[in-house]
Amino acid sequence: MLPMVARIEKAAPPARTDALETAARAVLTLLADERSLGDGEWAGAVRDWQDARIRKVVRRARGAEWRRASALPGITVSGATAEVRVCPPVPLDGWPKDLARLQVSGTDLTDPEPPAAPAPGAPVLWLSPGLDMSAGKAMAQSGHGAQLAWWELSGAERTAWAASGFALAVRTAEPGQWDALVASGLPVVRDAGFTEIAAGSCTVVADHHALRARLAPR
């Protein structure tokens, strides 16, 4: 599984949407990193993980916990208010000690204001309006959605996305919009049912403009 650590300080927790977007960008940053490719030092672990279920677990850290997590191999990605550390994949029973002791619970976050409309042309990871997910669960699901989109992009499209800093938005779809998104042919995340929600639940649709263009009538 892919360990992800969200920095959640008591005095200044991140905004929920920013945390979700930062988590998605962290996954993409790891996938594009040269250490994850070819003969890179993380490449074998990343290949083994991608050949199985792309399970992700988000844990929270603050203070000294965050400093210890940041010292482990991995990449820290920052948003406007959020910081997420993503580490190379590890076996289920092989978590580094400084990560294994971190808590999964306590990632309930809120947005101080409703998020603005996504920037025109930006990829959007649409969350299901019918599921109640903790921020940690939604962060993992957003990472899944970003990864499914990444898999379907060409090399040039991946390069362009990386050049933008992996610009993206995470938003909750309107109920009437959701069914159309799920049926659109865009990548859909279906949860394995390990935590919080039922197996097979559709959680995220990855709406990347390059993928949507392929679905347009010719």
N, C-alpha and C positions, 0 to 999 in steps of 0.2 A: 504494500500500500504506500501511498504518497503522504508523508507527514507534512502538515502545514501548521504553522504557529501564528496566531493573531496576537499582536500586542494590544492588550486591553488594560490600561492603567485606570485605577479607581477614579482619579481626579479628572481624567480627560479621555474617556473612551471614544473610539472612532464612531463616526456616523455609519449607520447600517449599510446604506447603499454604497458608500465609498469602500467599506470593508469588502462587500461582495465583488465590486469591480476590481479592487486591488488583488483579491484572491484569484480571480480569473486571469488577470495579467501576470500574476506570479507563476501560474501553471504554464502559460504560454512562454514566459521568459525561460523557465527551466527546459521546456521542450526544444527551444531554439538555441540554447546554450551549446557551445562547441564541446563542452564536457559530456553532453548527452548524446552526441552524434559520433558516428564512425567508430574510431578506436578511443574515444574520450573516456576519462576515468569513471564516468557515471553511465556510459552507454549500455553496458551489459545489464545493469539494474533497471534502466529505463526500458530496454527492450523486453526483459522478462515481465515487467509490470504491464506494459502495453499489450503483451500477448495474452494476459489474463484479464480479470476484471480491473478496471482503472479506479480502484477504490482509493478514496482520499479521506483522511481523518484530520479535522481541524481541532487544535487545542489552544488554550489561551495562556498567556504569560504576561507577567509584569515585573518591573524592577529587576532584581537579581536573576529571576527565572528567565527573563527576556535576554539578559546579557549572556547567560550560559547557553541558551538556544542559539543566539547569534554567533557564538564561537564555533558551532558545529558546521560541518560542510553544508553548503546550501547557498541560497540567494535571498536577499531581502529586497522586497519591492514596496515602494511607498506610494500612497495616494495623497489626497488633500489632507486627510486626518488619520488614515490607517497605515499600518505597517504589517506586512505579512512575510514571514520567513518560510520558504519552501525548501525542503531537504530532498536528497536523492531517495528513491523508493527503497523500502526496507521490508523484510519478511514480517508477517503478522506478529511473530514472537521475537523479533530482532530489533526492537526500538532502542535507540541510544538511551542510556539511563536518564540524561537530563531532559529528554522528551517524554519518556514513559511516565515520569512523575507529574507531568502537567495535567491539568483538568480539562475534560471535554466540555463539561457544563459551565455555565456562567458566560456564555457568548450571546446573551440577549442584548441586542443593540437597537437603537431607534434613530430615526432621522429627525433632526431639529426642525426641518422644513421639508415639505414634499419635494422630491427630486424634480429638476427641470426636465423638459422634453429632451430626448437624445439629440445630439448634434446631427444635422443632415448628413446622411451617408455613413454614419458610424455604425459598425456592427452592434446589434442589440441582442442580449441574452434575455429572453422573455421568460419570466417565472410564472408558474401556474397560479391563477387567482383563487383556486379552490383548495390549496394546501397550506397548512399552518406549519411553517418550518422555523426552527431557531435560526439565529444568524449563522451559527457554525455550520449547520446542515445546509443552509442556503449558499454559504460560501463554497462548500464542497460541490454542490450541484452546479453552481455557476462555473466552477473550474471544469467540471465534466462537459458542460455545454461548449465552453471555449475549446476544449480538447477535441471534441467531435467535429467542430468546424475546422480546426487546424488540420485534422486528418484528411479532409475532403478538398483542401486548397492545393493548388499547384505550387511549385517551387517559387515562381515569380510572385504569386499572390501572397505566399507566406513572407517573402522578403519585403513586400510592400507593407504588410501589416506590421512587421517588426520595425520597419523604418518610421512608422507612425507612433512608435512607443506602445504598440498594441492598444490603440485607441478602441474603446468599447463602452457600452452602457449596459447596465442591468436594470430592468424595469419589470414591474408586475403587469401582465397583460390584462386587458378588460375581459370580462367573462365572454362577451360575444365575439371577441377577437381570438380567444384561446383555441377554440375548436378548429377554426380555419388555419391557425398556425400549425397545430398538430398534424393536420391533414395536408399541409402544403408541400411536403417533400423535403423541407429543411430538416437538419439533424435534430432529433428529439432524444432527450435523456429520459430513460426509464429506470427508475430506482430499483436496486436489488432487494430492498426491504430489510436491511440490517438494523436500521434505526429510524424511529419517529414515524415513518409512513409505510403504507402497504407496498409489498413487492409489485412491480409492474406499473406503479404510478408514474405518469408523465410529469416531470418536474420543470424542465427547461426546454425551450426551443431556441436554437442558435440561428439568428437571422443575420447572416453576413451578406453584404451586397453582391459579392462575387458568386455566391451560391444561389442567391435569389435570381440573378441574371440568367443562370443556366435553366431555371425553371420557367422562364418567360416563354410564351408561345412564339414560335418562329414563323 
